[in-house]
Amino acid sequence: MRYSGMTVMAVGALLVACGGKGEGVEQQPAATGGQASVVDNESQQDIARIAAGSKDHTTLVAALKAADLVNSLANAGPFTVFAPTNDAFKKLPAGTVDDLLKPANKSQLSTVLMHHVTTSAFAVSDFSDGQAVGMADGSTETISKKGPDTFIGGAKVIGSVRGSNGWVHVVDAVLVPKK
């Protein structure tokens, strides 16, 4: 492909004016880190970054890393993630989380985590009482409304954050897939 001298000069002037870098986005070496490794301090955060930035979701983030799902939740989506808090994980029987985080249980951990994700972006106001929501693991969970409160599979939605690729609904319990 041939470029005119004017085109080459225009591109050169643009690079000099911008200092050779995109503004708001740090240049990263070609890494295998996937979408989650892109550093962008200007855009709205994606679901993976929202979870990673929450002190109440360190167990969830550790589980996402162990299951290699961080990049999946950094992709375009849309997703709705029902994100259990650290306290929600503590409600599980003793040893459950430690057991799931073992490399030998990666498949089971992935299933549990995918049971907290739907591949559509739903605000809480989009849910109706009795609505069945299809989860990424292929199963469903049921929404219930009690006054102003919204529940999914018995877990109460206690907060919501809009991300660039969907919604994070903070829940007070871990959703356990039915076998």
C-alpha positions, 0 to 999 in steps of 0.5 A: 500500500502506498501513502502520499507524502502528505499522509505520512507528514500528517501522521507524523505530526499527530504522533509528535503532538500526542507524544506518541501515546494515547491519552487516558490509556497506558500503553502496555507491552503485548502481553497475554493478560487479555482485556483485563490487563488494559489500563484505562483511567478514563473510561467507566470500569468494567465488571472485573475492575469494579469487583477488584476495587471492592474491599468487600469482594476479595474472596470473589476476586480470588475465586475469579482468578483461580477459575481464570474468569477475570478476562471473561468479565472484562470483555464487552458483555453485556453481563449481569453479575450477582456478586456475593460479598466476603460475608456471603462466602463465610456463610458457606459450610466451613472449608467450602471456599478453600476446597473450591479454590484448589486447582483440582476443583477449577471446573466446579468453581467455574460452574459456581461462579458462572451460576452468578452471571447472566449474559444480559445487562439487567438493572434491578428495576428490570426484574419482576417477581417470579421472573426466571433468569437464565444463568451462564452455567445453563441453569436458572434462578428465580427473582422475588420482590418483597416490597422495595427489596429484590432477591435472586434464589434467596440472596438479597440484592444489597447494592448495584453498580453499573459497569461499562459492560453490564451490572454488578448486583451485590448479594448477601448469599452465594447462589448454589447451583442445583445439581 
